[in-house]
Amino acid sequence: MVSNLTIATTSSPIWFLVRDITLSEWCIVVSFVLILCTGVLGNAFVIYVFGYKRKSNRRSTTELLIFYLGIIDFLSSLLNPPLYIYWTLTNYRRWDFGYLGCQIIPSLGPIMTSASCGVLLIIAIDRYIAIVTPFSGELTPKTVTIVFFFDIVVSICFYLHYILALKIHPKDKYCYIPNVSDYKYGIPNCVFVVLRLCLFATVFSFTNVKILKTLKKCEVTSTSKEIKAACFKQSKSITTLLVTMGTVFTLLVFPRELFYLVYNLSWMVSKNGVKFNATLNQINSWLKVAHTANSCANMFIYSHMQAIYRKQIIRVFTLLGNCKFMDTFTSLIKDKTSVRKKRRLTFLKSLTTLPEL
């Protein structure tokens, strides 16, 4: 989300204003470059493994959800880092993408993050149905697809007030948000942030607690040692996954949400709210880095649920290594063959040029 102090002019013909870029800003740029490369490559693997390699008739609902999550995070990794790099290099004092770009481009990041959060909740509900209530039915691929597109629509609606608030200044031609003390923007913004945080915390906590209780019950009530061992292994694996998932998502996403919630509330309560300074700008920038890095974390966390993902990555790199080896080997054989041909031609030429006796 862009603060109301963001200024991006288009008066200068150069791409960005010439200025001294601090070490912290260079670190931020490098971080976004790493997120861009890692997120695009990793999520491309997710799309390849769960979208292309897995046939639709053999794909489970969890694999389908991971595929959808990979698409969202791929777009998020592809679109967000370049924008934040541009803003960091220009010190938030330029905008070269017009009025429509002002409304759309800054909104893509928050919408993608919200959609990603929604897919995570769908995965949690899918696991809940599969483990806690396995006999009451299951989510079908068609249902999952419908819910996924509904999640996209809801995410857009959550940030509709933000999209409409982004404007181009009629005189100075910079992209900006009206003062957050304006109730038309401030109230919906605070309500949606609180609603999103509460919804995620409630659904995630409820489903995960129920799953862990069910696995624990299976472990205690089972008479077979094999079943107990299987329950213990599954319980330990899922517990580790859930703790990692909750910790990573909380550390990467929630701090920036709370940061802007406090900032907005300060202007809603008082006309002399918190004003951005150099320190807050640095905090905001690093929170953006963490927030954007969530698109990389998802592929490691949720794809870890499927061993096929790791196997396919190893297989792809093995094939690439074999192809490189085969290319080198073929090139070496060709070189040797070429040398032999040259020697043979030289020998034949020497025979034809022997002097007559």
C-alpha positions, 0 to 999 in steps of 0.5 A: 500500500502506498502512503499519501506522501508518495510523490512520483513526478513525470516532468524530468525526461530522465528515467529516474532522478539523479541522486545518491542511493544509500546502502540500505536502499541498495540492499532493498533493491538487491533483496527485491532482485533475489525475490524476483529471481527466486519467486519466478523460478520456484513458482514456475516449477510449481506451475510446471509440476502441478499444472503440466506434469500432473494430469488433470484426472490424477490431480488431487484437490490439494495439488490443484490448490498448490497449482493455483497458489503457484500461479498467484505467487508467480505473478506476485513475484514477477510484478511486485519487485520491479515496481518496488525497485522502481520506487526505491531508485526514484525515491518515490518521486516519479510516475511514468505509467499514466493515470490507468497505471496509477490505479492498477499497478500499485494495486496488484501487489495487495490484491495478489497477497490477499488472493494468496491468503485466501488460497491458504485458507482453502488449503486449510479447509481442504485438509480439515475436511480430509482429516477431521470429517473424511466421511462427510464428503470432499472438495471436488476440483470443480468446487475448488476452481469456483472457490478460487475465482471467488477468492480473486473477486473478493480480493479485488473487492477488498482493495476496491477502495484503494484502487479508487483512491489512487489519483494523478495530481492535476498540477504536479502529475504524481500518483498519490492517495488522498489523506488517510484521515478522509473517512471515505478511504480510512474507514474501509481500509481499517475495516478490511485490514481487521477483517482480513486478519481476524478471518485468517486467524480464526479459520487457520486456528480452528482448522489446525487445532481440529486437525492436530486433535484428530491426529492425536486421537488416532494415535491414542485409540489405535490398537495396531502398532503400525497404525500408531506409528503411521499416525505419529509420523503424520502428526509430527509431519503436519505439526511441523508444517503448520508451525512453520507455515504459521510462523513464516506467514505471521512474520512476513505478512502481519507486520506490514498489515499492522503497521498500516493499521496503526498508521491509518488509525492515528490519522482517523483518531487525530488530525495530527497523526503519525507523519512519515520520516526517514526512519519510518520510510526505511521500516516501510521499505523493509516491511515491503521486502518481507511482505513480497517475500511471502510469494517465495515462502509459499512455494517452499512451505506448501510444496513441501507437502508433496514429494513429487515437487522435490522429485521433479526438481531433482529430475529436471536438474538431472536432465539439464546436467545430462544434457550439458554432459551430452553436449560436451561429450558430443562436442568432444567426439566431433572435435576428435572426428574433425581432427582425424578427418584433417589428418586423413586429408593431409595424408592423402594430399601428401600421397598425391603430391609425391615426386615422380621417380 
